[in-house]
């Protein structure tokens, strides 16, 4: 079985609060209202790690006591949700970075071929650093396609970060082969995909559990 150490671009967030909240989300008895709140909280916690190395610039300001050159973000930050489940993670990152711009990429997975198909795209003109969010990295096709869309719009691998909640080794393999220089942040690298391309043990369909469409 593949381990996190097999993927140089993967960072598993092992913070106790992240792991505790993920366990609550995995529980099939957790209702959508709590599931959404937990996802928002985990996204905020992971967001601290994701944004740790954002570039800084200096800006002259005046404090009540003296002028100084103070650190500020050197470029815009854009949260890009892979619809629809990515919206749940975007909520938490938006609270962490209120000034962030937002973009949306609509993809659906063909149930027979398991391949991603585009159906919607809206991105800011100047994205700066893009945080691409989707709770589940299952087959990896949708995430790889979304990352390619960002690259096609002028971003570099260094300016893209993929943030997921739960990842499958198969999906991580696909994404790493397509985009080896794009870092991936996740709360868990699970065991495998089942015959329906669901992550095991996983937490079910994240979109259905967020929006109560089970």
LUMPA-815605 format. One line per field, with one value per atom (N, C-alpha, C): residue number from 0; residue in one letter; atom name; z, x negated, y. Coordinates in Angstrom, 2 decimals, padded with zeros to 5 digits. Each point is the difference from the previous one (the first is absolute). Last residue first. Layout:
fike (NUM|...)
drenvex (A|...)
tiza (CA|...)
c3 (Z|...)
c1 (X|...)
c2 (Y|...)
# end
This chain:
fike (213|213|213|212|212|212|211|211|211|210|210|210|209|209|209|208|208|208|207|207|207|206|206|206|205|205|205|204|204|204|203|203|203|202|202|202|201|201|201|200|200|200|199|199|199|198|198|198|197|197|197|196|196|196|195|195|195|194|194|194|193|193|193|192|192|192|191|191|191|190|190|190|189|189|189|188|188|188|187|187|187|186|186|186|185|185|185|184|184|184|183|183|183|182|182|182|181|181|181|180|180|180|179|179|179|178|178|178|177|177|177|176|176|176|175|175|175|174|174|174|173|173|173|172|172|172|171|171|171|170|170|170|169|169|169|168|168|168|167|167|167|166|166|166|165|165|165|164|164|164|163|163|163|162|162|162|161|161|161|160|160|160|159|159|159|158|158|158|157|157|157|156|156|156|155|155|155|154|154|154|153|153|153|152|152|152|151|151|151|150|150|150|149|149|149|148|148|148|147|147|147|146|146|146|145|145|145|144|144|144|143|143|143|142|142|142|141|141|141|140|140|140|139|139|139|138|138|138|137|137|137|136|136|136|135|135|135|134|134|134|133|133|133|132|132|132|131|131|131|130|130|130|129|129|129|128|128|128|127|127|127|126|126|126|125|125|125|124|124|124|123|123|123|122|122|122|121|121|121|120|120|120|119|119|119|118|118|118|117|117|117|116|116|116|115|115|115|114|114|114|113|113|113|112|112|112|111|111|111|110|110|110|109|109|109|108|108|108|107|107|107|106|106|106|105|105|105|104|104|104|103|103|103|102|102|102|101|101|101|100|100|100|99|99|99|98|98|98|97|97|97|96|96|96|95|95|95|94|94|94|93|93|93|92|92|92|91|91|91|90|90|90|89|89|89|88|88|88|87|87|87|86|86|86|85|85|85|84|84|84|83|83|83|82|82|82|81|81|81|80|80|80|79|79|79|78|78|78|77|77|77|76|76|76|75|75|75|74|74|74|73|73|73|72|72|72|71|71|71|70|70|70|69|69|69|68|68|68|67|67|67|66|66|66|65|65|65|64|64|64|63|63|63|62|62|62|61|61|61|60|60|60|59|59|59|58|58|58|57|57|57|56|56|56|55|55|55|54|54|54|53|53|53|52|52|52|51|51|51|50|50|50|49|49|49|48|48|48|47|47|47|46|46|46|45|45|45|44|44|44|43|43|43|42|42|42|41|41|41|40|40|40|39|39|39|38|38|38|37|37|37|36|36|36|35|35|35|34|34|34|33|33|33|32|32|32|31|31|31|30|30|30|29|29|29|28|28|28|27|27|27|26|26|26|25|25|25|24|24|24|23|23|23|22|22|22|21|21|21|20|20|20|19|19|19|18|18|18|17|17|17|16|16|16|15|15|15|14|14|14|13|13|13|12|12|12|11|11|11|10|10|10|9|9|9|8|8|8|7|7|7|6|6|6|5|5|5|4|4|4|3|3|3|2|2|2|1|1|1|0|0|0)
drenvex (X|X|X|X|X|X|X|X|X|X|X|X|X|X|X|X|X|X|X|X|X|X|X|X|X|X|X|X|X|X|X|X|X|X|X|X|X|X|X|X|X|X|X|X|X|X|X|X|X|X|X|X|X|X|X|X|X|X|X|X|X|X|X|X|X|X|X|X|X|X|X|X|X|X|X|X|X|X|X|X|X|X|X|X|X|X|X|X|X|X|X|X|X|X|X|X|X|X|X|X|X|X|X|X|X|X|X|X|X|X|X|X|X|X|X|X|X|X|X|X|X|X|X|X|X|X|X|X|X|X|X|X|X|X|X|X|X|X|X|X|X|X|X|X|X|X|X|X|X|X|X|X|X|X|X|X|X|X|X|X|X|X|X|X|X|X|X|X|X|X|X|X|X|X|X|X|X|X|X|X|X|X|X|X|X|X|X|X|X|X|X|X|X|X|X|X|X|X|X|X|X|X|X|X|X|X|X|X|X|X|X|X|X|X|X|X|X|X|X|X|X|X|X|X|X|X|X|X|X|X|X|X|X|X|X|X|X|X|X|X|X|X|X|X|X|X|X|X|X|X|X|X|X|X|X|X|X|X|X|X|X|X|X|X|X|X|X|X|X|X|X|X|X|X|X|X|X|X|X|X|X|X|X|X|X|X|X|X|X|X|X|X|X|X|X|X|X|X|X|X|X|X|X|X|X|X|X|X|X|X|X|X|X|X|X|X|X|X|X|X|X|X|X|X|X|X|X|X|X|X|X|X|X|X|X|X|X|X|X|X|X|X|X|X|X|X|X|X|X|X|X|X|X|X|X|X|X|X|X|X|X|X|X|X|X|X|X|X|X|X|X|X|X|X|X|X|X|X|X|X|X|X|X|X|X|X|X|X|X|X|X|X|X|X|X|X|X|X|X|X|X|X|X|X|X|X|X|X|X|X|X|X|X|X|X|X|X|X|X|X|X|X|X|X|X|X|X|X|X|X|X|X|X|X|X|X|X|X|X|X|X|X|X|X|X|X|X|X|X|X|X|X|X|X|X|X|X|X|X|X|X|X|X|X|X|X|X|X|X|X|X|X|X|X|X|X|X|X|X|X|X|X|X|X|X|X|X|X|X|X|X|X|X|X|X|X|X|X|X|X|X|X|X|X|X|X|X|X|X|X|X|X|X|X|X|X|X|X|X|X|X|X|X|X|X|X|X|X|X|X|X|X|X|X|X|X|X|X|X|X|X|X|X|X|X|X|X|X|X|X|X|X|X|X|X|X|X|X|X|X|X|X|X|X|X|X|X|X|X|X|X|X|X|X|X|X|X|X|X|X|X|X|X|X|X|X|X|X|X|X|X|X|X|X|X|X|X|X|X|X|X|X|X|X|X|X|X|X|X|X|X|X|X|X|X|X|X|X|X|X|X|X|X|X|X|X|X|X|X|X|X|X|X|X|X|X|X|X|X|X|X|X)
tiza (N|CA|C|N|CA|C|N|CA|C|N|CA|C|N|CA|C|N|CA|C|N|CA|C|N|CA|C|N|CA|C|N|CA|C|N|CA|C|N|CA|C|N|CA|C|N|CA|C|N|CA|C|N|CA|C|N|CA|C|N|CA|C|N|CA|C|N|CA|C|N|CA|C|N|CA|C|N|CA|C|N|CA|C|N|CA|C|N|CA|C|N|CA|C|N|CA|C|N|CA|C|N|CA|C|N|CA|C|N|CA|C|N|CA|C|N|CA|C|N|CA|C|N|CA|C|N|CA|C|N|CA|C|N|CA|C|N|CA|C|N|CA|C|N|CA|C|N|CA|C|N|CA|C|N|CA|C|N|CA|C|N|CA|C|N|CA|C|N|CA|C|N|CA|C|N|CA|C|N|CA|C|N|CA|C|N|CA|C|N|CA|C|N|CA|C|N|CA|C|N|CA|C|N|CA|C|N|CA|C|N|CA|C|N|CA|C|N|CA|C|N|CA|C|N|CA|C|N|CA|C|N|CA|C|N|CA|C|N|CA|C|N|CA|C|N|CA|C|N|CA|C|N|CA|C|N|CA|C|N|CA|C|N|CA|C|N|CA|C|N|CA|C|N|CA|C|N|CA|C|N|CA|C|N|CA|C|N|CA|C|N|CA|C|N|CA|C|N|CA|C|N|CA|C|N|CA|C|N|CA|C|N|CA|C|N|CA|C|N|CA|C|N|CA|C|N|CA|C|N|CA|C|N|CA|C|N|CA|C|N|CA|C|N|CA|C|N|CA|C|N|CA|C|N|CA|C|N|CA|C|N|CA|C|N|CA|C|N|CA|C|N|CA|C|N|CA|C|N|CA|C|N|CA|C|N|CA|C|N|CA|C|N|CA|C|N|CA|C|N|CA|C|N|CA|C|N|CA|C|N|CA|C|N|CA|C|N|CA|C|N|CA|C|N|CA|C|N|CA|C|N|CA|C|N|CA|C|N|CA|C|N|CA|C|N|CA|C|N|CA|C|N|CA|C|N|CA|C|N|CA|C|N|CA|C|N|CA|C|N|CA|C|N|CA|C|N|CA|C|N|CA|C|N|CA|C|N|CA|C|N|CA|C|N|CA|C|N|CA|C|N|CA|C|N|CA|C|N|CA|C|N|CA|C|N|CA|C|N|CA|C|N|CA|C|N|CA|C|N|CA|C|N|CA|C|N|CA|C|N|CA|C|N|CA|C|N|CA|C|N|CA|C|N|CA|C|N|CA|C|N|CA|C|N|CA|C|N|CA|C|N|CA|C|N|CA|C|N|CA|C|N|CA|C|N|CA|C|N|CA|C|N|CA|C|N|CA|C|N|CA|C|N|CA|C|N|CA|C|N|CA|C|N|CA|C|N|CA|C|N|CA|C|N|CA|C|N|CA|C|N|CA|C|N|CA|C|N|CA|C|N|CA|C|N|CA|C|N|CA|C|N|CA|C|N|CA|C|N|CA|C|N|CA|C|N|CA|C|N|CA|C|N|CA|C|N|CA|C|N|CA|C|N|CA|C|N|CA|C|N|CA|C|N|CA|C|N|CA|C|N|CA|C|N|CA|C|N|CA|C|N|CA|C|N|CA|C|N|CA|C|N|CA|C|N|CA|C|N|CA|C|N|CA|C|N|CA|C|N|CA|C|N|CA|C|N|CA|C)
c3 (-000.13|000.03|-000.55|000.65|-001.19|-000.09|003.07|000.42|-001.15|000.15|-000.42|000.33|001.17|000.24|-000.21|-001.03|001.46|000.36|-004.56|000.53|001.50|-002.08|-000.47|000.55|000.89|000.76|-000.43|000.00|-000.99|000.73|002.81|-000.91|-001.03|003.13|000.77|-000.87|000.25|-000.48|000.93|-000.43|000.60|-000.33|-003.74|001.13|001.02|-004.56|000.88|001.20|-005.05|001.27|000.89|-004.53|000.10|001.19|-001.11|-000.49|000.02|001.60|-001.40|-000.59|004.06|-000.24|-001.47|002.32|-000.62|-000.11|003.96|-001.40|-000.54|004.52|-000.45|-001.51|002.17|000.37|-000.71|001.70|-001.17|000.37|002.15|000.08|-001.37|000.88|001.39|000.13|-003.83|000.31|001.48|-004.45|001.44|000.28|-004.20|000.38|001.52|-004.22|001.31|000.30|-004.80|000.73|001.33|-003.50|000.71|000.75|-002.85|001.10|000.83|-003.35|000.52|001.17|-002.55|-000.89|000.43|002.63|-001.32|-000.96|004.30|000.08|-001.33|000.43|000.08|000.00|000.01|-001.25|000.04|003.94|-001.03|-001.33|003.57|000.23|-001.04|-000.01|-000.46|000.17|001.63|-001.46|-000.56|004.74|-000.64|-001.52|002.81|-000.28|-000.65|003.53|-001.29|-000.10|002.88|-000.01|-001.40|000.88|001.33|000.14|-003.24|000.07|001.46|-003.51|001.37|-000.04|-003.28|000.05|001.44|-002.57|001.08|-000.05|-003.21|000.19|001.17|-002.00|000.48|000.20|-001.73|001.30|000.59|-004.44|001.07|001.39|-003.49|000.01|001.08|-003.12|001.28|-000.19|-003.55|000.27|001.34|-002.22|000.21|000.54|-000.74|-001.31|000.10|003.97|-000.74|-001.36|002.51|000.63|-000.70|-001.39|-000.38|000.59|001.29|-001.36|-000.50|004.16|000.08|-001.38|000.22|000.53|000.11|-001.31|-001.05|000.47|003.12|-001.01|-001.12|003.31|000.55|-001.02|-001.18|000.09|000.52|-000.20|-001.32|000.06|003.68|-000.32|-001.31|002.76|-001.16|-000.38|004.12|-000.20|-001.17|003.59|-001.12|-000.22|002.63|-000.29|-001.20|001.80|001.16|-000.31|-002.50|-000.25|001.13|-001.96|001.08|-000.52|-001.09|-000.67|001.04|-000.09|000.89|-000.57|-002.10|-000.04|000.96|-000.88|000.50|000.07|-003.17|000.96|000.40|-003.13|001.11|001.04|-003.98|000.67|001.25|-002.73|-001.00|000.60|001.93|-000.03|-001.03|-000.73|000.76|-000.04|-001.39|000.28|000.92|-002.90|000.35|000.19|-001.03|000.45|000.36|-001.75|-000.30|000.45|-001.18|000.42|-000.30|001.16|-001.09|000.54|001.43|000.29|-001.27|000.88|-000.47|000.27|000.68|001.16|-000.39|-002.62|-000.32|001.17|000.62|-000.67|-000.24|002.03|000.86|-000.64|-000.66|-000.72|000.79|002.21|-000.36|-000.69|000.39|000.45|-000.53|001.10|-000.64|000.49|000.23|000.02|-000.78|002.72|-001.13|000.14|002.06|000.03|-001.28|003.51|-001.32|000.14|003.11|-000.15|-001.46|003.68|-001.14|-000.12|004.72|-001.14|-001.09|004.52|-001.20|-001.25|004.46|-000.49|-001.28|002.51|-000.91|-000.59|003.27|000.31|-000.81|-000.82|001.32|000.39|-003.98|-000.15|001.34|-000.20|-000.48|-000.16|001.21|001.06|-000.41|-003.22|001.10|001.10|-003.71|-000.27|001.13|-000.08|000.49|-000.20|-001.63|001.45|000.60|-004.74|000.65|001.52|-003.06|000.39|000.72|-002.02|001.37|000.47|-004.47|000.94|001.39|-003.60|000.35|000.00|001.06|-000.99|000.42|001.25|000.38|-001.22|001.63|-001.17|000.40|002.13|000.36|-001.19|000.40|-000.57|000.44|001.22|000.23|-000.56|-001.07|000.37|000.28|000.94|-001.16|000.46|003.08|-001.20|-001.23|005.48|-001.06|-001.29|004.34|-000.57|-001.07|004.33|-000.97|-000.43|001.52|000.57|-001.08|001.47|-001.16|000.50|002.62|-000.16|-001.35|003.80|-001.33|-000.06|004.73|-000.92|-001.38|003.88|000.58|-001.01|-000.88|000.87|000.55|-004.59|001.20|000.86|-005.44|001.25|001.12|-005.02|000.76|001.19|-004.97|001.05|000.66|-002.16|-000.29|001.11|-002.39|001.05|-000.44|-001.24|-000.41|001.17|-000.83|000.65|-000.67|-001.20|-000.04|000.62|001.52|-000.95|000.02|002.59|-000.78|-001.07|003.14|000.80|-000.80|-001.10|-000.24|000.71|000.38|-001.44|-000.28|004.48|-000.58|-001.47|002.24|000.62|-000.57|-001.29|-000.67|000.59|001.92|-001.06|-000.70|003.21|000.64|-001.04|-001.51|000.62|000.61|-001.77|-001.08|000.56|002.99|-000.47|-001.10|001.60|001.02|-000.44|-002.81|000.05|000.99|-000.17|-001.20|-000.05|003.47|000.19|-001.20|-000.28|000.97|000.22|-002.77|-000.63|000.95|001.70|-001.01|-000.65|002.93|000.72|-000.97|-001.83|000.62|000.77|-002.12|-000.90|000.69|003.01|-000.87|-000.82|002.24|000.04|-001.04|000.63|000.70|000.08|-001.91|-000.88|000.67|000.81|000.63|-000.83|-000.97|-000.57|000.52|001.71|-001.35|-000.64|004.24|000.12|-001.37|000.08|000.51|000.15|-001.15|-001.13|000.44|003.27|-000.77|-001.21|002.61|000.81|-000.80|-001.91|000.01|000.79|-000.10|-001.35|000.01|003.94|-000.23|-001.38|001.22|000.73|-000.25|-003.72|001.20|000.71|-004.23|001.11|001.29|-005.69|001.19|001.17|-004.72|000.81|001.29|-005.17|001.42|000.74|-005.12|000.91|001.42|-004.05|-000.03|000.99|-000.67|000.48|000.07|000.40|-000.84|000.53|002.14|-001.40|-000.95|004.78|-000.34|-001.45|001.97|-000.30|-000.44|-000.94|001.18|-000.43|-002.34|-000.09|001.31|-000.41|000.00|000.00)
c1 (028.21|-000.20|001.22|-001.34|000.65|-000.24|-001.57|001.13|000.75|-004.18|001.25|001.25|-004.54|000.02|001.39|-000.82|000.05|-000.01|-000.36|001.30|000.10|-004.16|001.03|001.38|-003.65|-000.08|001.08|000.07|-000.02|000.04|-002.06|001.14|-000.18|-003.35|001.12|001.25|-005.05|000.65|001.06|-003.14|001.33|000.78|-001.47|000.21|-001.13|002.50|-001.14|000.41|002.16|000.17|-001.20|001.12|-000.93|000.32|001.97|000.76|-000.84|-001.66|000.35|000.81|-003.16|000.78|000.38|-004.54|001.30|000.75|-003.76|000.16|001.32|-002.17|-000.52|000.04|-000.44|000.74|-000.53|-001.81|-000.18|000.61|001.00|-000.22|-000.25|000.49|000.09|-000.26|-002.16|001.17|-000.02|-002.57|000.21|001.28|-003.91|001.34|000.05|-003.18|000.15|001.46|-002.71|001.08|000.19|-003.07|-000.51|001.08|000.73|-000.93|-000.47|004.01|-000.48|-000.96|001.81|000.39|-000.64|-000.68|-000.59|000.31|001.91|-001.45|-000.68|004.65|-000.27|-001.50|001.43|000.40|-000.38|-000.64|-000.93|000.28|002.95|-001.24|-001.04|004.05|000.18|-001.25|-000.01|000.15|000.14|-000.13|-001.31|000.08|003.62|-000.28|-001.37|002.30|-000.59|-000.18|002.73|-000.38|-000.50|000.72|000.28|-000.51|-002.13|001.06|000.20|-002.67|000.39|001.18|-004.29|001.22|000.28|-002.78|000.00|001.34|-003.39|001.22|-000.21|-003.39|001.07|001.33|-004.03|-000.37|001.09|000.36|000.19|-000.30|001.58|-001.11|000.28|003.56|-000.66|-001.16|003.12|-001.19|-000.68|003.89|000.36|-001.18|-000.28|000.35|000.38|-000.79|-001.26|000.25|003.75|-000.70|-001.32|002.39|000.74|-000.68|-001.60|-000.43|000.71|001.28|-001.34|-000.50|004.05|000.16|-001.35|000.01|000.58|000.13|-001.41|-001.04|000.49|003.08|-001.00|-001.10|003.30|000.57|-001.03|-001.27|000.23|000.52|-000.94|-001.00|000.24|002.50|-000.75|-001.11|001.80|000.32|-000.79|000.32|-000.90|000.13|003.29|-000.40|-000.95|001.74|-000.17|-000.57|-001.13|000.97|-000.16|-002.35|000.60|001.04|-004.54|000.99|000.58|-002.68|000.21|001.19|-003.72|001.30|-000.01|-002.63|-000.18|001.37|-000.02|-001.10|-000.34|003.52|000.23|-001.11|002.42|-001.31|000.17|003.76|-001.03|-001.40|004.15|-000.45|-001.12|003.68|-001.21|-000.32|003.73|-000.01|-001.18|002.74|-001.29|000.15|002.75|000.07|-001.40|000.88|001.31|000.13|-003.70|000.24|001.44|-002.07|000.50|000.30|-002.95|000.63|000.41|-000.22|-000.80|000.73|001.43|-000.65|-000.86|003.08|-001.43|-000.82|004.70|-000.49|-001.50|002.51|000.10|-000.53|-001.68|000.82|000.08|-000.86|-000.68|000.98|-000.44|000.72|-000.71|-000.88|-000.39|000.93|-001.00|001.03|-000.46|-002.28|-000.17|001.02|-001.12|000.75|-000.24|-002.13|000.28|000.71|-001.46|000.51|000.24|-003.18|000.91|000.48|-001.74|-000.24|001.05|-000.40|-000.30|-000.17|000.79|001.18|-000.24|-002.13|-000.56|001.17|000.99|-001.42|-000.60|004.42|-000.07|-001.45|000.77|000.47|-000.04|-000.95|-001.12|000.38|003.38|-000.99|-001.18|003.37|000.57|-001.03|-000.94|-000.22|000.54|000.74|-001.33|-000.27|004.06|-000.03|-001.35|000.73|000.58|-000.05|-001.28|-001.04|000.52|002.82|-000.45|-001.08|002.11|000.62|-000.58|-002.78|001.42|000.39|-004.69|000.49|001.44|-002.75|000.77|000.27|-003.72|000.67|000.68|-002.27|000.54|000.79|-004.16|001.28|000.36|-003.42|000.29|001.38|-004.06|001.35|000.04|-004.60|000.84|001.40|-003.54|-000.61|000.89|001.12|-000.05|-000.46|-001.76|001.33|-000.16|-003.05|000.22|001.46|-002.62|000.69|000.25|-003.03|000.28|000.56|000.44|-000.75|000.33|000.73|000.11|-000.82|002.17|-001.11|000.31|003.14|-001.25|-001.07|004.49|000.24|-001.28|-000.67|000.68|000.32|-000.80|-000.31|000.80|-002.19|001.19|-000.45|-001.93|-000.17|001.34|-001.52|000.83|-000.20|-002.23|000.04|000.84|000.34|-000.66|000.09|000.41|000.32|-000.75|001.84|-001.01|000.51|001.52|000.38|-001.03|000.20|-001.13|000.42|003.17|-001.20|-001.12|004.68|-000.43|-001.31|002.06|-000.03|-000.60|000.84|-001.16|-000.16|003.76|-001.20|-001.26|004.27|-000.38|-001.23|002.20|-000.94|-000.52|003.29|-001.21|-001.05|004.26|-000.73|-001.31|002.88|-000.58|-000.79|002.47|-001.21|-000.68|004.11|-001.03|-001.30|003.80|-000.44|-001.14|002.12|-000.80|-000.55|002.98|-001.29|-000.92|004.43|-000.76|-001.38|003.03|-000.43|-000.86|001.96|-001.00|-000.56|003.64|-001.27|-001.12|004.27|-000.32|-001.32|001.83|-000.60|-000.38|-000.02|000.98|-000.64|-001.90|-000.18|000.91|-000.61|001.13|-000.11|-003.40|001.18|001.21|-005.38|001.12|001.27|-004.14|000.10|001.24|-001.18|000.56|000.17|-002.10|001.42|000.67|-004.64|000.68|001.50|-002.73|000.17|000.71|-001.24|001.16|000.25|-003.81|001.21|001.24|-004.23|000.30|001.27|-001.59|000.40|000.42|-001.80|001.35|000.51|-004.51|001.03|001.43|-003.92|000.39|001.15|-002.49|000.27|000.38|-000.30|000.10|000.45|-002.80|001.15|-000.01|-002.15|-000.18|001.28|-002.70|001.14|-000.38|-002.87|000.77|001.16|-003.02|-000.75|000.82|001.35|000.37|-000.70|-000.32|-000.21|000.28|000.74|-001.40|-000.32|004.31|-000.20|-001.43|001.67|-000.07|-000.21|002.06|-000.76|000.09|000.35|000.84|-000.88)
c2 (013.07|-001.45|-000.73|004.91|-000.58|-001.50|003.91|-000.80|-000.64|002.79|000.62|-000.83|-001.41|001.45|000.57|-004.53|000.21|001.47|-001.32|-000.42|000.27|000.84|000.92|-000.34|-002.93|001.25|000.99|-005.41|001.08|001.33|-003.99|000.07|001.09|-001.03|000.55|000.10|-003.11|001.21|000.55|-004.15|000.04|001.28|-000.83|-000.90|000.21|002.71|-000.18|-000.86|-000.34|000.69|-000.31|-001.80|001.13|000.88|-004.31|001.16|001.27|-004.20|-000.21|001.14|001.33|-001.22|-000.07|002.33|000.23|-001.33|001.18|-000.38|000.54|001.05|-001.28|-000.18|005.03|-001.20|-001.25|004.93|-000.86|-001.35|005.15|-001.44|-000.60|004.72|-000.44|-001.49|003.47|-000.82|-000.35|002.94|-000.04|-000.79|000.78|-000.47|-000.08|002.63|-000.65|-000.34|000.32|000.67|-000.71|-001.43|001.17|000.77|-003.98|-000.36|001.18|-001.36|001.28|-000.23|-003.69|001.11|001.31|-003.88|-000.24|001.15|000.06|000.22|-000.24|-000.89|001.43|000.27|-004.51|000.66|001.48|-002.46|-000.45|000.70|000.65|000.73|-000.37|-002.35|001.38|000.83|-004.42|-000.02|001.41|-000.65|-000.16|000.02|002.72|-001.41|-000.11|003.89|-000.36|-001.51|004.38|-001.40|-000.36|004.55|-000.52|-001.43|004.03|-001.00|-000.40|003.84|-000.32|-000.97|002.19|-000.80|-000.38|004.22|-000.98|-000.73|003.60|-000.80|-000.95|002.92|000.89|-000.72|-002.10|000.56|000.89|-001.90|-001.00|000.56|003.60|-000.95|-001.05|003.24|-000.27|-000.97|001.50|000.79|-000.22|-002.26|001.41|000.81|-004.69|000.57|001.47|-002.45|000.18|000.64|-001.18|001.13|000.28|-003.78|001.21|001.24|-004.18|000.33|001.24|-001.75|000.60|000.39|-002.33|001.36|000.70|-004.54|000.84|001.45|-003.20|000.20|000.91|-001.27|000.91|000.29|-003.17|001.34|001.00|-004.61|000.59|001.42|-003.24|001.02|000.70|-003.45|-000.49|000.97|001.39|-001.42|-000.57|004.18|-000.31|-001.50|003.83|-001.37|-000.06|004.26|-000.88|-001.37|004.61|-001.06|-001.01|005.06|-000.79|-000.98|003.58|-000.84|-000.96|004.84|-001.13|-000.78|003.84|-000.68|-001.19|005.06|-001.36|-000.67|003.80|-000.01|-001.42|001.91|-000.91|000.02|003.10|-000.09|-000.86|000.33|000.27|-000.16|-002.90|001.39|000.18|-003.90|000.28|001.49|-004.20|001.43|000.28|-004.30|000.59|001.50|-005.24|001.40|000.48|-004.42|000.59|001.45|-004.61|001.38|000.40|-005.06|000.83|001.40|-004.99|001.29|000.74|-005.57|001.13|001.32|-004.77|000.62|001.20|-003.09|000.11|000.52|-000.61|-001.20|000.05|003.64|-001.19|-001.27|005.17|-000.96|-001.29|004.81|-001.23|-000.94|005.68|-001.19|-001.23|005.70|-001.26|-001.10|005.74|-001.04|-001.22|004.40|-000.91|-001.12|005.36|-001.26|-000.78|004.35|-000.54|-001.33|004.81|-001.36|-000.34|003.43|-000.07|-001.45|002.37|-000.89|000.17|002.12|000.79|-000.87|-001.82|000.73|000.79|-004.27|001.02|000.80|-003.26|000.18|001.14|-001.32|000.62|000.28|-002.31|001.39|000.72|-004.61|000.80|001.47|-003.10|000.15|000.86|-000.98|000.77|000.24|-002.85|001.42|000.87|-004.69|000.36|001.48|-001.70|-000.19|000.35|000.01|001.17|-000.11|-003.55|000.93|001.23|-003.41|-000.28|000.97|-000.36|000.90|-000.09|001.18|-000.17|-001.46|002.53|-000.96|-000.32|004.63|-001.18|-000.87|003.92|-000.56|-001.31|004.84|-001.31|-000.52|003.77|-000.39|-001.41|004.58|-001.41|-000.29|004.04|-000.43|-001.50|002.44|-000.20|-000.42|001.04|000.57|-000.12|000.57|-000.99|000.65|002.30|-000.25|-001.08|002.70|-001.08|-000.10|004.68|-001.16|-001.06|004.64|-000.82|-001.33|004.89|-001.25|-000.61|004.65|-000.62|-001.29|001.71|000.24|-000.57|000.14|000.51|000.35|-001.89|001.16|000.61|-002.38|-000.47|001.23|-000.35|000.70|-000.63|-001.89|000.41|000.83|-002.55|001.02|000.33|-004.80|001.16|001.04|-004.96|001.02|001.19|-005.57|001.24|000.97|-005.80|001.26|001.15|-005.49|001.07|001.30|-005.05|001.05|001.11|-004.32|000.51|001.01|-002.05|000.26|000.65|-001.66|001.38|000.35|-004.35|000.28|001.38|-001.42|-000.67|000.35|001.68|000.57|-000.62|-001.70|001.25|000.66|-003.80|-000.37|001.26|000.69|-000.52|-000.38|001.42|001.11|-000.49|-003.23|000.81|001.18|-002.68|-000.68|000.81|001.60|000.12|-000.67|-000.38|001.39|000.17|-004.15|000.21|001.42|-001.09|-000.65|000.20|001.58|000.78|-000.58|-002.35|001.25|000.83|-003.93|-000.34|001.27|000.36|-000.17|-000.33|000.40|001.29|-000.07|-004.01|001.01|001.30|-004.47|000.66|001.12|-004.81|001.46|000.66|-004.82|000.62|001.52|-002.94|000.07|000.63|000.91|-000.69|000.18|002.31|-001.35|-000.74|004.29|000.09|-001.38|000.40|000.34|000.06|-000.63|-001.19|000.26|003.61|-000.90|-001.28|003.15|000.46|-000.90|-000.92|-000.20|000.39|000.86|-001.43|-000.31|004.46|-000.41|-001.47|001.72|000.51|-000.38|-001.19|-000.74|000.50|000.36|000.75|-000.72|-001.10|-000.92|000.72|000.45|000.84|-000.86|-001.09|-000.41|000.82|000.59|000.33|-000.36|-001.02|-000.13|000.36|-000.39|001.24|000.01|-003.84|001.16|001.29|-005.26|001.14|001.26|-004.29|-000.37|001.17|000.11|000.20|-000.38|-000.79|001.41|000.28|-004.91|000.84|001.45|-004.93|001.24|000.78|-005.44|001.20|001.25)
# end
